[in-house]
Amino acid sequence: MTTAATAYPRASTSAAATAPSQRVPASLEELSKRARVDWDASLDFKHWLKVAEKTRHAGQAYDQYGDLESAFVEYARAATLILEKIPLHRDYMTRLDDVQRATLKMVCA
């Protein structure tokens, strides 16, 4: 007969296994540096929409796996693109109508 104790072996209880992580979380300044976006307004408008979407999805993936620092960085990149950079692109007013612009900002919120 298999008991729960034998079916699921316990994790090691050594000091190394139970000690808290020695890594200090990154500061907001460090995370902000990692989140910087290399903006080039000469690149196609669609390129930047795709980059923003990819960074948002990357943030969701990191969040799902518990890597909150990387999730923060990717979400910050997406927000910077959607809220600050893309609205400055020369094609922003011509490629998107009012509803699309509002939807784009809601996706980031």
Z-matrix of the N, CA and C atoms (Angstrom, degrees):
N
C 1 1.457
C 2 1.525 1 109.17
N 3 1.289 2 115.75 1 132.08
C 4 1.464 3 121.26 2 -178.37
C 5 1.515 4 108.96 3 -95.28
N 6 1.291 5 115.86 4 128.18
C 7 1.466 6 120.10 5 176.94
C 8 1.509 7 108.86 6 -99.08
N 9 1.301 8 115.15 7 166.50
C 10 1.461 9 119.77 8 178.48
C 11 1.515 10 110.87 9 -60.03
N 12 1.326 11 116.78 10 -34.88
C 13 1.458 12 120.64 11 -178.15
C 14 1.523 13 111.58 12 -67.18
N 15 1.325 14 117.79 13 -35.26
C 16 1.457 15 119.45 14 -179.45
C 17 1.522 16 111.97 15 -88.39
N 18 1.317 17 117.97 16 -26.26
C 19 1.458 18 120.50 17 -179.69
C 20 1.521 19 111.82 18 -75.23
N 21 1.302 20 116.55 19 -31.04
C 22 1.457 21 122.14 20 -178.70
C 23 1.517 22 108.86 21 -124.93
N 24 1.322 23 117.16 22 92.47
C 25 1.466 24 118.95 23 -178.29
C 26 1.523 25 111.43 24 -61.77
N 27 1.297 26 114.95 25 146.06
C 28 1.462 27 120.62 26 -178.92
C 29 1.510 28 110.58 27 -72.79
N 30 1.286 29 114.48 28 150.98
C 31 1.463 30 120.19 29 174.04
C 32 1.513 31 108.23 30 -70.48
N 33 1.282 32 116.25 31 156.42
C 34 1.449 33 121.40 32 179.43
C 35 1.518 34 110.22 33 -59.25
N 36 1.313 35 115.72 34 139.79
C 37 1.467 36 120.27 35 178.38
C 38 1.518 37 110.59 36 -107.16
N 39 1.321 38 117.04 37 20.97
C 40 1.458 39 119.77 38 178.64
C 41 1.526 40 109.92 39 -67.10
N 42 1.314 41 116.52 40 164.42
C 43 1.465 42 121.41 41 -179.26
C 44 1.528 43 111.05 42 -60.39
N 45 1.317 44 116.44 43 -36.63
C 46 1.471 45 119.68 44 -179.31
C 47 1.525 46 111.05 45 -66.44
N 48 1.316 47 117.05 46 -35.52
C 49 1.465 48 120.25 47 -177.46
C 50 1.526 49 112.18 48 -76.26
N 51 1.331 50 117.55 49 -26.83
C 52 1.459 51 119.84 50 -176.30
C 53 1.521 52 113.50 51 -103.33
N 54 1.328 53 118.32 52 -8.54
C 55 1.464 54 120.95 53 -179.11
C 56 1.525 55 109.75 54 -71.23
N 57 1.332 56 117.29 55 140.99
C 58 1.461 57 119.84 56 177.26
C 59 1.525 58 110.35 57 -65.81
N 60 1.315 59 115.79 58 155.21
C 61 1.457 60 121.14 59 179.81
C 62 1.522 61 110.25 60 -59.43
N 63 1.316 62 116.08 61 139.57
C 64 1.461 63 121.46 62 -179.94
C 65 1.525 64 111.76 63 -86.11
N 66 1.313 65 117.79 64 -6.95
C 67 1.449 66 121.92 65 -177.38
C 68 1.524 67 110.61 66 -76.51
N 69 1.306 68 114.70 67 130.96
C 70 1.466 69 120.74 68 177.51
C 71 1.527 70 108.17 69 -87.96
N 72 1.324 71 118.23 70 132.59
C 73 1.473 72 119.68 71 179.24
C 74 1.532 73 110.88 72 -60.45
N 75 1.309 74 115.24 73 149.53
C 76 1.463 75 120.91 74 178.77
C 77 1.526 76 109.87 75 -66.81
N 78 1.302 77 115.71 76 148.19
C 79 1.462 78 120.92 77 177.03
C 80 1.528 79 108.77 78 -78.03
N 81 1.324 80 115.96 79 164.71
C 82 1.463 81 119.80 80 176.47
C 83 1.520 82 110.86 81 -60.82
N 84 1.313 83 116.91 82 -35.76
C 85 1.463 84 120.69 83 177.92
C 86 1.528 85 110.74 84 -62.36
N 87 1.338 86 116.90 85 -44.38
C 88 1.462 87 120.56 86 178.55
C 89 1.532 88 110.94 87 -64.64
N 90 1.322 89 116.80 88 -42.62
C 91 1.459 90 120.60 89 179.34
C 92 1.524 91 110.71 90 -64.94
N 93 1.325 92 116.96 91 -38.80
C 94 1.469 93 121.09 92 178.40
C 95 1.518 94 111.10 93 -63.38
N 96 1.313 95 117.15 94 -39.26
C 97 1.470 96 120.52 95 177.79
C 98 1.526 97 110.31 96 -63.51
N 99 1.334 98 115.96 97 -41.48
C 100 1.468 99 120.12 98 179.10
C 101 1.528 100 111.52 99 -67.30
N 102 1.323 101 117.50 100 -25.93
C 103 1.465 102 121.84 101 -174.72
C 104 1.527 103 113.46 102 -88.93
N 105 1.307 104 118.12 103 -0.31
C 106 1.463 105 120.01 104 -178.39
C 107 1.526 106 110.93 105 -60.57
N 108 1.309 107 114.76 106 145.23
C 109 1.459 108 121.97 107 -178.87
C 110 1.527 109 108.43 108 -110.26
N 111 1.324 110 115.93 109 128.58
C 112 1.462 111 121.09 110 175.17
C 113 1.528 112 107.76 111 -83.34
N 114 1.322 113 115.87 112 89.26
C 115 1.453 114 122.57 113 -174.73
C 116 1.513 115 110.84 114 -83.93
N 117 1.310 116 115.49 115 132.04
C 118 1.457 117 122.16 116 174.65
C 119 1.527 118 106.38 117 -133.89
N 120 1.317 119 116.38 118 102.02
C 121 1.460 120 121.75 119 -175.63
C 122 1.520 121 113.03 120 -65.41
N 123 1.324 122 117.93 121 -14.31
C 124 1.460 123 119.68 122 179.44
C 125 1.527 124 112.23 123 -77.38
N 126 1.330 125 116.73 124 -16.14
C 127 1.464 126 119.53 125 177.99
C 128 1.524 127 109.72 126 -73.16
N 129 1.324 128 115.06 127 153.41
C 130 1.455 129 121.85 128 -176.51
C 131 1.529 130 112.06 129 -57.67
N 132 1.309 131 115.38 130 145.14
C 133 1.465 132 122.72 131 179.96
C 134 1.528 133 111.05 132 -56.75
N 135 1.351 134 116.31 133 -44.35
C 136 1.467 135 120.36 134 -179.68
C 137 1.529 136 111.46 135 -62.19
N 138 1.313 137 116.80 136 -33.59
C 139 1.465 138 120.72 137 177.49
C 140 1.521 139 109.87 138 -56.57
N 141 1.321 140 116.01 139 -47.47
C 142 1.464 141 119.93 140 -176.97
C 143 1.531 142 112.13 141 -69.50
N 144 1.330 143 117.07 142 -33.55
C 145 1.466 144 119.21 143 175.23
C 146 1.527 145 110.27 144 -63.71
N 147 1.330 146 116.32 145 -41.28
C 148 1.469 147 120.76 146 178.90
C 149 1.528 148 111.02 147 -66.44
N 150 1.312 149 117.07 148 -41.35
C 151 1.468 150 120.59 149 178.46
C 152 1.526 151 109.88 150 -61.91
N 153 1.323 152 117.02 151 -43.81
C 154 1.465 153 120.68 152 179.26
C 155 1.523 154 110.79 153 -62.15
N 156 1.323 155 116.71 154 -42.60
C 157 1.465 156 120.30 155 179.21
C 158 1.527 157 111.29 156 -64.78
N 159 1.322 158 116.78 157 -43.09
C 160 1.463 159 120.43 158 179.53
C 161 1.524 160 111.51 159 -63.59
N 162 1.322 161 117.69 160 -41.24
C 163 1.457 162 119.57 161 -179.52
C 164 1.528 163 110.82 162 -67.94
N 165 1.324 164 117.31 163 -36.53
C 166 1.467 165 119.99 164 177.38
C 167 1.525 166 110.25 165 -64.95
N 168 1.328 167 117.33 166 -43.08
C 169 1.462 168 120.86 167 178.25
C 170 1.529 169 111.18 168 -65.92
N 171 1.324 170 116.63 169 -37.48
C 172 1.466 171 119.85 170 176.75
C 173 1.525 172 110.08 171 -63.29
N 174 1.327 173 116.74 172 -40.91
C 175 1.461 174 120.39 173 176.63
C 176 1.519 175 111.70 174 -60.47
N 177 1.313 176 116.76 175 -41.57
C 178 1.468 177 120.50 176 178.34
C 179 1.530 178 110.66 177 -63.76
N 180 1.327 179 117.00 178 -41.32
C 181 1.463 180 120.73 179 -179.93
C 182 1.525 181 110.93 180 -65.00
N 183 1.326 182 117.04 181 -46.54
C 184 1.468 183 119.91 182 177.85
C 185 1.531 184 111.06 183 -61.19
N 186 1.315 185 115.69 184 -40.68
C 187 1.470 186 120.80 185 178.63
C 188 1.525 187 110.21 186 -60.81
N 189 1.306 188 116.76 187 -44.24
C 190 1.462 189 121.96 188 -179.27
C 191 1.525 190 111.08 189 -62.13
N 192 1.323 191 117.16 190 -36.69
C 193 1.459 192 121.09 191 -179.44
C 194 1.521 193 113.41 192 -87.97
N 195 1.315 194 117.17 193 3.12
C 196 1.458 195 120.60 194 175.11
C 197 1.518 196 114.99 195 84.26
N 198 1.309 197 118.99 196 8.55
C 199 1.467 198 121.98 197 177.65
C 200 1.532 199 107.13 198 -90.38
N 201 1.329 200 115.03 199 82.40
C 202 1.457 201 120.36 200 -172.18
C 203 1.521 202 113.36 201 -69.56
N 204 1.317 203 117.83 202 -32.11
C 205 1.463 204 119.39 203 178.52
C 206 1.526 205 110.59 204 -65.57
N 207 1.322 206 117.22 205 -47.40
C 208 1.464 207 119.96 206 179.16
C 209 1.524 208 110.85 207 -66.39
N 210 1.320 209 117.46 208 -35.99
C 211 1.468 210 120.72 209 176.55
C 212 1.520 211 109.89 210 -61.73
N 213 1.322 212 116.99 211 -44.73
C 214 1.461 213 121.52 212 178.41
C 215 1.523 214 110.63 213 -58.01
N 216 1.331 215 116.22 214 -45.51
C 217 1.464 216 121.47 215 -178.32
C 218 1.528 217 110.40 216 -61.29
N 219 1.319 218 117.23 217 -46.77
C 220 1.465 219 120.20 218 -178.45
C 221 1.523 220 111.59 219 -67.99
N 222 1.325 221 117.50 220 -41.52
C 223 1.468 222 120.40 221 176.81
C 224 1.527 223 110.81 222 -62.75
N 225 1.324 224 116.75 223 -39.07
C 226 1.464 225 120.37 224 178.98
C 227 1.520 226 110.89 225 -65.61
N 228 1.327 227 116.99 226 -39.90
C 229 1.469 228 120.07 227 176.55
C 230 1.524 229 110.69 228 -61.83
N 231 1.329 230 116.23 229 -46.60
C 232 1.466 231 120.26 230 -179.93
C 233 1.524 232 110.48 231 -60.81
N 234 1.318 233 116.90 232 -44.37
C 235 1.470 234 120.81 233 -179.55
C 236 1.521 235 110.73 234 -64.01
N 237 1.313 236 117.56 235 -41.81
C 238 1.459 237 121.19 236 178.90
C 239 1.526 238 110.50 237 -61.18
N 240 1.318 239 115.64 238 -44.00
C 241 1.462 240 118.89 239 179.29
C 242 1.525 241 111.56 240 -64.13
N 243 1.320 242 116.32 241 -49.61
C 244 1.471 243 120.35 242 -174.35
C 245 1.525 244 112.62 243 -69.78
N 246 1.315 245 116.45 244 -41.56
C 247 1.462 246 119.70 245 -172.98
C 248 1.524 247 114.70 246 -92.21
N 249 1.339 248 117.14 247 -26.48
C 250 1.462 249 119.41 248 -174.63
C 251 1.528 250 114.04 249 -115.04
N 252 1.314 251 116.51 250 -47.59
C 253 1.468 252 119.66 251 -170.32
C 254 1.528 253 113.21 252 -85.63
N 255 1.314 254 117.41 253 -54.22
C 256 1.465 255 120.76 254 -175.14
C 257 1.533 256 112.39 255 -58.44
N 258 1.340 257 119.83 256 -39.25
C 259 1.470 258 118.27 257 177.73
C 260 1.534 259 113.72 258 -62.25
N 261 1.314 260 118.10 259 -16.91
C 262 1.463 261 121.47 260 177.56
C 263 1.522 262 112.96 261 -88.09
N 264 1.325 263 116.55 262 -10.61
C 265 1.465 264 120.01 263 -177.95
C 266 1.522 265 110.23 264 -65.06
N 267 1.316 266 116.34 265 142.18
C 268 1.466 267 121.74 266 -176.76
C 269 1.530 268 113.21 267 -58.77
N 270 1.334 269 118.64 268 -25.50
C 271 1.465 270 122.48 269 -177.28
C 272 1.533 271 113.71 270 -97.41
N 273 1.310 272 117.24 271 1.59
C 274 1.477 273 120.64 272 -175.07
C 275 1.529 274 111.96 273 -59.10
N 276 1.308 275 117.99 274 -46.53
C 277 1.467 276 121.16 275 -175.97
C 278 1.530 277 112.44 276 -76.88
N 279 1.315 278 117.41 277 -24.16
C 280 1.462 279 119.37 278 -177.63
C 281 1.528 280 112.92 279 -94.31
N 282 1.325 281 118.00 280 -28.57
C 283 1.461 282 120.68 281 -176.82
C 284 1.518 283 112.94 282 -88.10
N 285 1.341 284 117.62 283 -20.94
C 286 1.459 285 121.27 284 -179.58
C 287 1.522 286 110.26 285 -122.13
N 288 1.321 287 116.20 286 139.84
C 289 1.462 288 118.78 287 173.72
C 290 1.537 289 108.60 288 -88.69
N 291 1.310 290 117.57 289 -179.68
C 292 1.467 291 122.02 290 -176.44
C 293 1.527 292 112.33 291 -59.01
N 294 1.315 293 116.41 292 -42.51
C 295 1.468 294 120.93 293 -179.05
C 296 1.526 295 110.33 294 -65.70
N 297 1.311 296 117.73 295 -43.06
C 298 1.462 297 121.27 296 179.10
C 299 1.524 298 111.92 297 -64.22
N 300 1.332 299 116.14 298 -39.57
C 301 1.466 300 119.35 299 178.38
C 302 1.527 301 110.50 300 -65.12
N 303 1.323 302 117.80 301 -41.75
C 304 1.462 303 121.62 302 178.31
C 305 1.526 304 110.77 303 -65.28
N 306 1.319 305 116.59 304 -41.07
C 307 1.474 306 121.05 305 178.67
C 308 1.513 307 111.03 306 -64.47
N 309 1.306 308 116.63 307 -41.23
C 310 1.450 309 121.56 308 179.22
C 311 1.524 310 110.72 309 -59.15
N 312 1.304 311 116.95 310 -43.89
C 313 1.468 312 120.93 311 179.43
C 314 1.526 313 111.66 312 -69.64
N 315 1.337 314 117.64 313 -33.27
C 316 1.470 315 120.68 314 178.91
C 317 1.523 316 111.25 315 -69.05
N 318 1.321 317 117.48 316 -34.48
C 319 1.453 318 121.05 317 179.70
C 320 1.515 319 110.68 318 -61.37
N 321 1.300 320 115.89 319 -35.62
C 322 1.464 321 120.95 320 -177.98
C 323 1.521 322 111.91 321 -78.93
N 324 1.304 323 117.41 322 -25.65
C 325 1.469 324 120.32 323 -176.35
C 326 1.506 325 112.78 324 -71.65
